[in-house]
Amino acid sequence: MSLTASQRGTGLIPMSEPPLYICPTDKGDGAKDYITLLSPEITSSVGLVAEAIVGTLLKPLKEGVHRITPDAFAHNSAFVDFMHEVITSEAPKQPDAQAEARRLGEGWIYIIDERAGPRGVAVGAEDLIGAFKVAGGQILPESYAPNRGHRILSERGFFKLEPGLLKLLLQALVACSSRSVAAVR
């Protein structure tokens, strides 16, 4: 589905990977367009908690414009912190990460934003999500160091986690949102 400035309803951001949605709100302090990984079906049933808001559009999309650029977007620190929590707890359990730790033996494993391109290509700070120390062929989860220079949205688009971590992030966001709804009831 293509969105234009005149379509203020929630919708999918075209050509985005992972799928991202625009969620418009108006809480009395003016209309805001939030970007989220959660589908409209989920947000309409459990709401939109701060951790699920990837960021905010700083200005409405112009008529016919479908691409969100870094100058029109502000990331949400609550989402970034939540994403790093999920990476801290889940990345060391991923079979590929464990295999790389065994192969490496000692050193660091880097969590690279997949929008950076194929492996082996030089990666800039904006695409380095974080790193884990490896000792004795094992990932040390408590050693995770998030890269605060990572950009959720760069000129190459929105962040891309590897599919296993993305699935776990989505599950954690839904669980967080559901807990928030249950706490209010």
C-alpha atoms as an extended CHARMM CRD file, in Angstrom:
* protein
*
       185  EXT
         1         1  MET       CA              0.0000000000        0.0000000000        0.0000000000  PROA      1               0.0000000000
         2         2  SER       CA              1.3170000000        3.4450000000       -0.8350000000  PROA      2               0.0000000000
         3         3  LEU       CA              0.8200000000        6.2700000000        1.6300000000  PROA      3               0.0000000000
         4         4  THR       CA              0.5480000000        9.9220000000        0.8030000000  PROA      4               0.0000000000
         5         5  ALA       CA              0.2830000000       12.9780000000        3.0140000000  PROA      5               0.0000000000
         6         6  SER       CA             -3.4850000000       12.9920000000        2.5980000000  PROA      6               0.0000000000
         7         7  GLN       CA             -3.8430000000        9.4500000000        3.9280000000  PROA      7               0.0000000000
         8         8  ARG       CA             -3.6150000000        9.9650000000        7.7060000000  PROA      8               0.0000000000
         9         9  GLY       CA             -4.7190000000        6.4310000000        8.5110000000  PROA      9               0.0000000000
        10        10  THR       CA             -2.3090000000        3.8120000000        9.8000000000  PROA      10              0.0000000000
        11        11  GLY       CA             -0.5260000000        2.1080000000        6.9780000000  PROA      11              0.0000000000
        12        12  LEU       CA              2.4750000000        0.1990000000        5.7630000000  PROA      12              0.0000000000
        13        13  ILE       CA              5.5330000000        2.1440000000        4.6870000000  PROA      13              0.0000000000
        14        14  PRO       CA              6.1150000000        1.0100000000        1.0960000000  PROA      14              0.0000000000
        15        15  MET       CA              9.2630000000       -0.9600000000        0.3040000000  PROA      15              0.0000000000
        16        16  SER       CA             10.3630000000       -1.0960000000        3.9070000000  PROA      16              0.0000000000
        17        17  GLU       CA             12.1920000000       -4.1240000000        5.2440000000  PROA      17              0.0000000000
        18        18  PRO       CA             11.4240000000       -4.9810000000        8.0210000000  PROA      18              0.0000000000
        19        19  PRO       CA              7.7960000000       -3.9740000000        7.5780000000  PROA      19              0.0000000000
        20        20  LEU       CA              7.1920000000       -0.6500000000        9.3070000000  PROA      20              0.0000000000
        21        21  TYR       CA              3.9110000000        1.1570000000        9.8520000000  PROA      21              0.0000000000
        22        22  ILE       CA              2.8850000000        4.7740000000       10.2530000000  PROA      22              0.0000000000
        23        23  CYS       CA              0.6070000000        5.1650000000       13.2590000000  PROA      23              0.0000000000
        24        24  PRO       CA             -0.9700000000        8.6410000000       13.4120000000  PROA      24              0.0000000000
        25        25  THR       CA             -2.0560000000        9.9880000000       16.7940000000  PROA      25              0.0000000000
        26        26  ASP       CA             -3.6280000000       13.1680000000       18.0720000000  PROA      26              0.0000000000
        27        27  LYS       CA             -3.5280000000       13.5010000000       21.8500000000  PROA      27              0.0000000000
        28        28  GLY       CA             -4.4790000000       17.1550000000       22.0290000000  PROA      28              0.0000000000
        29        29  ASP       CA             -0.9000000000       18.4170000000       21.7050000000  PROA      29              0.0000000000
        30        30  GLY       CA             -1.0270000000       18.1100000000       17.9320000000  PROA      30              0.0000000000
        31        31  ALA       CA             -1.0020000000       15.2910000000       15.4560000000  PROA      31              0.0000000000
        32        32  LYS       CA              2.0500000000       13.0300000000       15.4260000000  PROA      32              0.0000000000
        33        33  ASP       CA              2.9640000000       10.2410000000       13.0660000000  PROA      33              0.0000000000
        34        34  TYR       CA              4.7740000000        7.4260000000       14.8590000000  PROA      34              0.0000000000
        35        35  ILE       CA              6.7160000000        4.6950000000       13.0900000000  PROA      35              0.0000000000
        36        36  THR       CA              6.3280000000        1.1950000000       14.5490000000  PROA      36              0.0000000000
        37        37  LEU       CA              7.1220000000       -2.4250000000       13.7640000000  PROA      37              0.0000000000
        38        38  LEU       CA              3.7170000000       -3.4850000000       15.1020000000  PROA      38              0.0000000000
        39        39  SER       CA              0.8970000000       -3.9250000000       12.6080000000  PROA      39              0.0000000000
        40        40  PRO       CA             -2.3470000000       -1.9380000000       12.8790000000  PROA      40              0.0000000000
        41        41  GLU       CA             -4.1020000000       -5.1400000000       13.9830000000  PROA      41              0.0000000000
        42        42  ILE       CA             -1.7860000000       -5.4160000000       16.9860000000  PROA      42              0.0000000000
        43        43  THR       CA             -1.7570000000       -1.7200000000       17.9020000000  PROA      43              0.0000000000
        44        44  SER       CA             -5.5480000000       -1.5110000000       17.6880000000  PROA      44              0.0000000000
        45        45  SER       CA             -5.9270000000       -4.4130000000       20.1140000000  PROA      45              0.0000000000
        46        46  VAL       CA             -3.0800000000       -3.7670000000       22.5890000000  PROA      46              0.0000000000
        47        47  GLY       CA             -2.1440000000       -0.1500000000       21.9630000000  PROA      47              0.0000000000
        48        48  LEU       CA              1.2140000000        1.4110000000       21.2590000000  PROA      48              0.0000000000
        49        49  VAL       CA              3.7000000000        1.4660000000       24.1420000000  PROA      49              0.0000000000
        50        50  ALA       CA              6.7740000000        3.7110000000       24.0330000000  PROA      50              0.0000000000
        51        51  GLU       CA              9.1080000000        0.7590000000       23.4130000000  PROA      51              0.0000000000
        52        52  ALA       CA              7.2040000000       -0.1000000000       20.2150000000  PROA      52              0.0000000000
        53        53  ILE       CA              7.6320000000        3.3600000000       18.6890000000  PROA      53              0.0000000000
        54        54  VAL       CA             10.7010000000        3.2250000000       16.4430000000  PROA      54              0.0000000000
        55        55  GLY       CA             10.5290000000        6.9770000000       15.9680000000  PROA      55              0.0000000000
        56        56  THR       CA              8.4860000000        9.9800000000       14.9300000000  PROA      56              0.0000000000
        57        57  LEU       CA              8.0590000000       11.7850000000       11.6480000000  PROA      57              0.0000000000
        58        58  LEU       CA              9.2260000000       15.3600000000       12.1620000000  PROA      58              0.0000000000
        59        59  LYS       CA              7.1220000000       16.5880000000        9.2670000000  PROA      59              0.0000000000
        60        60  PRO       CA              4.2910000000       15.0350000000        7.2950000000  PROA      60              0.0000000000
        61        61  LEU       CA              5.1650000000       13.1690000000        4.1340000000  PROA      61              0.0000000000
        62        62  LYS       CA              4.5530000000       15.3070000000        1.0710000000  PROA      62              0.0000000000
        63        63  GLU       CA              1.9240000000       14.2870000000       -1.4400000000  PROA      63              0.0000000000
        64        64  GLY       CA              3.3350000000       11.4790000000       -3.5780000000  PROA      64              0.0000000000
        65        65  VAL       CA              6.4490000000       11.0240000000       -1.3970000000  PROA      65              0.0000000000
        66        66  HSD       CA              6.8460000000        7.5210000000        0.0160000000  PROA      66              0.0000000000
        67        67  ARG       CA             10.3880000000        7.5780000000        1.3770000000  PROA      67              0.0000000000
        68        68  ILE       CA             11.2050000000        8.7070000000        4.8890000000  PROA      68              0.0000000000
        69        69  THR       CA             14.5650000000       10.4400000000        5.0770000000  PROA      69              0.0000000000
        70        70  PRO       CA             16.7960000000       10.9310000000        8.1210000000  PROA      70              0.0000000000
        71        71  ASP       CA             16.0960000000       14.6830000000        8.2020000000  PROA      71              0.0000000000
        72        72  ALA       CA             12.3630000000       13.9810000000        8.6070000000  PROA      72              0.0000000000
        73        73  PHE       CA             12.7240000000       11.3560000000       11.3610000000  PROA      73              0.0000000000
        74        74  ALA       CA             13.6120000000       11.2900000000       15.0670000000  PROA      74              0.0000000000
        75        75  HSD       CA             14.4470000000        7.9140000000       16.6090000000  PROA      75              0.0000000000
        76        76  ASN       CA             12.8730000000        6.9340000000       19.9230000000  PROA      76              0.0000000000
        77        77  SER       CA             15.4180000000        6.1810000000       22.6620000000  PROA      77              0.0000000000
        78        78  ALA       CA             12.9570000000        3.8550000000       24.4420000000  PROA      78              0.0000000000
        79        79  PHE       CA             12.7900000000        1.6800000000       21.3170000000  PROA      79              0.0000000000
        80        80  VAL       CA             16.5680000000        1.7430000000       20.8150000000  PROA      80              0.0000000000
        81        81  ASP       CA             17.1650000000        0.7170000000       24.4490000000  PROA      81              0.0000000000
        82        82  PHE       CA             14.5470000000       -2.0470000000       24.1640000000  PROA      82              0.0000000000
        83        83  MET       CA             16.1390000000       -3.3420000000       20.9370000000  PROA      83              0.0000000000
        84        84  HSD       CA             19.5390000000       -3.4860000000       22.6970000000  PROA      84              0.0000000000
        85        85  GLU       CA             17.9640000000       -5.3930000000       25.6340000000  PROA      85              0.0000000000
        86        86  VAL       CA             16.5950000000       -7.9870000000       23.2140000000  PROA      86              0.0000000000
        87        87  ILE       CA             19.9550000000       -8.2470000000       21.4420000000  PROA      87              0.0000000000
        88        88  THR       CA             21.7410000000       -8.6210000000       24.7980000000  PROA      88              0.0000000000
        89        89  SER       CA             19.4990000000      -11.4920000000       25.8770000000  PROA      89              0.0000000000
        90        90  GLU       CA             18.8600000000      -13.2270000000       22.5520000000  PROA      90              0.0000000000
        91        91  ALA       CA             21.8450000000      -12.7770000000       20.2100000000  PROA      91              0.0000000000
        92        92  PRO       CA             24.1540000000      -15.0630000000       22.2580000000  PROA      92              0.0000000000
        93        93  LYS       CA             21.5790000000      -17.8770000000       21.8710000000  PROA      93              0.0000000000
        94        94  GLN       CA             21.5410000000      -17.6830000000       18.0580000000  PROA      94              0.0000000000
        95        95  PRO       CA             23.2260000000      -20.6820000000       16.3930000000  PROA      95              0.0000000000
        96        96  ASP       CA             25.1490000000      -18.5030000000       13.8950000000  PROA      96              0.0000000000
        97        97  ALA       CA             26.5450000000      -16.3370000000       16.6930000000  PROA      97              0.0000000000
        98        98  GLN       CA             27.5430000000      -19.3970000000       18.7250000000  PROA      98              0.0000000000
        99        99  ALA       CA             29.2610000000      -20.9440000000       15.6940000000  PROA      99              0.0000000000
       100       100  GLU       CA             31.1390000000      -17.7000000000       15.0320000000  PROA      100             0.0000000000
       101       101  ALA       CA             32.2440000000      -17.5510000000       18.6850000000  PROA      101             0.0000000000
       102       102  ARG       CA             33.5890000000      -21.1140000000       18.4770000000  PROA      102             0.0000000000
       103       103  ARG       CA             35.4120000000      -20.2740000000       15.2230000000  PROA      103             0.0000000000
       104       104  LEU       CA             36.8280000000      -17.0330000000       16.6390000000  PROA      104             0.0000000000
       105       105  GLY       CA             37.8560000000      -18.4020000000       20.0500000000  PROA      105             0.0000000000
       106       106  GLU       CA             38.8230000000      -14.9700000000       21.4500000000  PROA      106             0.0000000000
       107       107  GLY       CA             37.8700000000      -11.4420000000       20.4270000000  PROA      107             0.0000000000
       108       108  TRP       CA             34.6490000000       -9.6670000000       19.5040000000  PROA      108             0.0000000000
       109       109  ILE       CA             31.5170000000      -10.5760000000       17.5580000000  PROA      109             0.0000000000
       110       110  TYR       CA             29.8380000000       -7.5990000000       15.9480000000  PROA      110             0.0000000000
       111       111  ILE       CA             26.1070000000       -7.2070000000       15.3950000000  PROA      111             0.0000000000
       112       112  ILE       CA             25.9690000000       -5.5700000000       11.9830000000  PROA      112             0.0000000000
       113       113  ASP       CA             22.9220000000       -3.8570000000       10.5150000000  PROA      113             0.0000000000
       114       114  GLU       CA             21.9970000000       -5.9410000000        7.4630000000  PROA      114             0.0000000000
       115       115  ARG       CA             21.3020000000       -2.8380000000        5.4010000000  PROA      115             0.0000000000
       116       116  ALA       CA             25.1230000000       -2.4490000000        5.2950000000  PROA      116             0.0000000000
       117       117  GLY       CA             25.2690000000       -5.0170000000        2.5020000000  PROA      117             0.0000000000
       118       118  PRO       CA             27.0930000000       -8.3090000000        2.0670000000  PROA      118             0.0000000000
       119       119  ARG       CA             29.4860000000       -9.6250000000        4.6910000000  PROA      119             0.0000000000
       120       120  GLY       CA             33.0910000000       -8.7020000000        4.2040000000  PROA      120             0.0000000000
       121       121  VAL       CA             32.2610000000       -5.1590000000        3.1180000000  PROA      121             0.0000000000
       122       122  ALA       CA             33.6210000000       -2.3430000000        5.2880000000  PROA      122             0.0000000000
       123       123  VAL       CA             30.9710000000       -1.1900000000        7.7640000000  PROA      123             0.0000000000
       124       124  GLY       CA             30.5530000000        2.3690000000        8.9790000000  PROA      124             0.0000000000
       125       125  ALA       CA             29.6480000000        3.2750000000       12.5660000000  PROA      125             0.0000000000
       126       126  GLU       CA             26.0370000000        3.9940000000       11.5430000000  PROA      126             0.0000000000
       127       127  ASP       CA             25.6350000000        0.2830000000       10.6430000000  PROA      127             0.0000000000
       128       128  LEU       CA             27.3950000000       -1.2470000000       13.6580000000  PROA      128             0.0000000000
       129       129  ILE       CA             24.6520000000       -2.0800000000       16.1650000000  PROA      129             0.0000000000
       130       130  GLY       CA             26.8600000000       -3.4480000000       18.9370000000  PROA      130             0.0000000000
       131       131  ALA       CA             29.4130000000       -6.0780000000       19.9460000000  PROA      131             0.0000000000
       132       132  PHE       CA             29.9180000000       -9.0200000000       22.2950000000  PROA      132             0.0000000000
       133       133  LYS       CA             33.2230000000      -10.2010000000       23.7160000000  PROA      133             0.0000000000
       134       134  VAL       CA             34.1520000000      -13.7990000000       23.0240000000  PROA      134             0.0000000000
       135       135  ALA       CA             36.3410000000      -15.8140000000       25.4090000000  PROA      135             0.0000000000
       136       136  GLY       CA             37.1500000000      -19.5030000000       25.1410000000  PROA      136             0.0000000000
       137       137  GLY       CA             34.8420000000      -19.8100000000       22.1450000000  PROA      137             0.0000000000
       138       138  GLN       CA             31.8560000000      -18.5630000000       24.1650000000  PROA      138             0.0000000000
       139       139  ILE       CA             29.9060000000      -15.3140000000       23.8910000000  PROA      139             0.0000000000
       140       140  LEU       CA             29.9480000000      -13.3290000000       27.1260000000  PROA      140             0.0000000000
       141       141  PRO       CA             26.3780000000      -11.8690000000       27.2260000000  PROA      141             0.0000000000
       142       142  GLU       CA             27.2190000000       -9.3540000000       29.9640000000  PROA      142             0.0000000000
       143       143  SER       CA             29.9050000000       -7.8850000000       27.7110000000  PROA      143             0.0000000000
       144       144  TYR       CA             27.4560000000       -6.5090000000       25.1560000000  PROA      144             0.0000000000
       145       145  ALA       CA             28.4000000000       -2.9800000000       24.1400000000  PROA      145             0.0000000000
       146       146  PRO       CA             25.7320000000       -1.1180000000       22.1760000000  PROA      146             0.0000000000
       147       147  ASN       CA             27.0190000000        1.3300000000       19.5840000000  PROA      147             0.0000000000
       148       148  ARG       CA             25.3450000000        4.6680000000       20.2670000000  PROA      148             0.0000000000
       149       149  GLY       CA             26.5130000000        5.7930000000       16.8140000000  PROA      149             0.0000000000
       150       150  HSD       CA             24.2330000000        3.2680000000       15.1000000000  PROA      150             0.0000000000
       151       151  ARG       CA             21.4720000000        4.9810000000       13.1510000000  PROA      151             0.0000000000
       152       152  ILE       CA             17.9630000000        3.5170000000       13.1170000000  PROA      152             0.0000000000
       153       153  LEU       CA             17.4180000000        5.3400000000        9.8060000000  PROA      153             0.0000000000
       154       154  SER       CA             20.2670000000        6.1890000000        7.4470000000  PROA      154             0.0000000000
       155       155  GLU       CA             20.3810000000        7.2410000000        3.8150000000  PROA      155             0.0000000000
       156       156  ARG       CA             20.2040000000        3.5000000000        2.9760000000  PROA      156             0.0000000000
       157       157  GLY       CA             16.9400000000        3.0880000000        4.8580000000  PROA      157             0.0000000000
       158       158  PHE       CA             15.6590000000        1.7750000000        8.1730000000  PROA      158             0.0000000000
       159       159  PHE       CA             17.6620000000       -0.6940000000       10.2690000000  PROA      159             0.0000000000
       160       160  LYS       CA             17.6000000000       -4.4020000000        9.4000000000  PROA      160             0.0000000000
       161       161  LEU       CA             18.2140000000       -7.0660000000       12.0000000000  PROA      161             0.0000000000
       162       162  GLU       CA             18.9620000000      -10.5960000000       10.8920000000  PROA      162             0.0000000000
       163       163  PRO       CA             15.6620000000      -12.5290000000       10.5980000000  PROA      163             0.0000000000
       164       164  GLY       CA             16.0180000000      -14.5360000000       13.8260000000  PROA      164             0.0000000000
       165       165  LEU       CA             16.6830000000      -11.4480000000       15.9490000000  PROA      165             0.0000000000
       166       166  LEU       CA             13.9470000000       -9.4810000000       14.1870000000  PROA      166             0.0000000000
       167       167  LYS       CA             11.4170000000      -12.2140000000       14.9810000000  PROA      167             0.0000000000
       168       168  LEU       CA             12.4760000000      -12.1900000000       18.6360000000  PROA      168             0.0000000000
       169       169  LEU       CA             12.2910000000       -8.3750000000       18.7610000000  PROA      169             0.0000000000
       170       170  LEU       CA              8.7520000000       -8.4460000000       17.3550000000  PROA      170             0.0000000000
       171       171  GLN       CA              7.7060000000      -11.0970000000       19.8820000000  PROA      171             0.0000000000
       172       172  ALA       CA              9.1940000000       -9.0500000000       22.7270000000  PROA      172             0.0000000000
       173       173  LEU       CA              7.4080000000       -5.8890000000       21.5360000000  PROA      173             0.0000000000
       174       174  VAL       CA              4.0500000000       -7.6830000000       21.3850000000  PROA      174             0.0000000000
       175       175  ALA       CA              4.6390000000       -9.1560000000       24.8530000000  PROA      175             0.0000000000
       176       176  CYS       CA              5.6230000000       -5.7350000000       26.2300000000  PROA      176             0.0000000000
       177       177  SER       CA              2.5080000000       -4.1550000000       24.7220000000  PROA      177             0.0000000000
       178       178  SER       CA              0.2700000000       -6.9430000000       26.0550000000  PROA      178             0.0000000000
       179       179  ARG       CA              1.7330000000       -6.5860000000       29.5730000000  PROA      179             0.0000000000
       180       180  SER       CA              1.0370000000       -2.8760000000       29.4360000000  PROA      180             0.0000000000
       181       181  VAL       CA             -2.6250000000       -3.5030000000       28.5320000000  PROA      181             0.0000000000
       182       182  ALA       CA             -2.9600000000       -6.1190000000       31.2820000000  PROA      182             0.0000000000
       183       183  ALA       CA             -1.4920000000       -3.7100000000       33.8620000000  PROA      183             0.0000000000
       184       184  VAL       CA             -4.0940000000       -1.0750000000       32.9890000000  PROA      184             0.0000000000
       185       185  ARG       CA             -7.0510000000       -3.4540000000       33.3130000000  PROA      185             0.0000000000
